Amino acid sequence: MRKDEVRGPVDALVYLVDCQLGTVCGVVGKRSSPKCDIKRHISIAQHGVNWMREHSVNFEGTRASDVVRLFGGDVNAWAEKFRA
């Protein structure tokens, strides 16, 4: 989802979680990222994915849909494929 596609609070949640998952990709892929930062970013993204699932939010076409479809909603497992 792109920022210009946000039309309300639900879209904002989808957008921000997608951005957070992008951040997870970035920090996990850097050897210099502190483990506490990686854990924090993964935790934030995990909460977002959980909330979207709990509230039946449509997040098709975002990174969150890959997390759910390929890894059962486990952000940490999804992040493993980006580890440096």
Backbone hydrogen bonds, N-H to C=O, Kabsch-Sander energy under -0.5 kcal/mol:
donor,donor_aa,acceptor,acceptor_aa,energy
5,E,2,R,-2.0
6,V,3,K,-1.4
12,A,8,G,-2.2
13,L,9,P,-2.1
14,V,10,V,-2.3
15,Y,11,D,-2.8
16,L,12,A,-2.8
17,V,13,L,-2.5
18,D,14,V,-2.2
19,C,15,Y,-2.4
20,Q,16,L,-2.5
21,L,17,V,-2.5
22,G,18,D,-1.7
23,T,19,C,-2.0
24,V,20,Q,-2.4
25,C,21,L,-2.0
26,G,22,G,-1.8
27,V,23,T,-2.8
28,V,24,V,-2.5
29,G,25,C,-1.5
30,K,27,V,-0.8
31,R,29,G,-0.5
33,S,30,K,-1.2
37,D,34,P,-0.6
38,I,34,P,-2.0
39,K,35,K,-2.7
40,R,36,C,-2.0
41,H,37,D,-2.5
42,I,38,I,-2.5
43,S,39,K,-2.4
44,I,40,R,-2.4
45,A,41,H,-2.3
46,Q,42,I,-2.6
47,H,43,S,-2.3
48,G,44,I,-2.0
49,V,45,A,-2.6
50,N,46,Q,-2.7
51,W,47,H,-2.7
52,M,48,G,-2.3
53,R,49,V,-2.2
54,E,50,N,-2.8
55,H,51,W,-1.9
56,S,53,R,-1.4
57,V,52,M,-3.0
59,F,57,V,-0.7
62,T,59,F,-1.4
65,S,59,F,-0.6
65,S,62,T,-0.7
66,D,62,T,-1.0
67,V,63,R,-2.1
68,V,64,A,-2.4
69,R,65,S,-2.8
70,L,66,D,-2.8
71,F,66,D,-0.6
71,F,67,V,-1.4
72,G,68,V,-1.1
73,G,67,V,-2.2
74,D,67,V,-0.5
74,D,71,F,-1.7
75,V,73,G,-1.0
78,W,74,D,-2.1
79,A,75,V,-2.7
80,E,76,N,-1.1
81,K,78,W,-1.1
82,F,79,A,-2.2
83,R,80,E,-1.2
84,A,28,V,-1.5
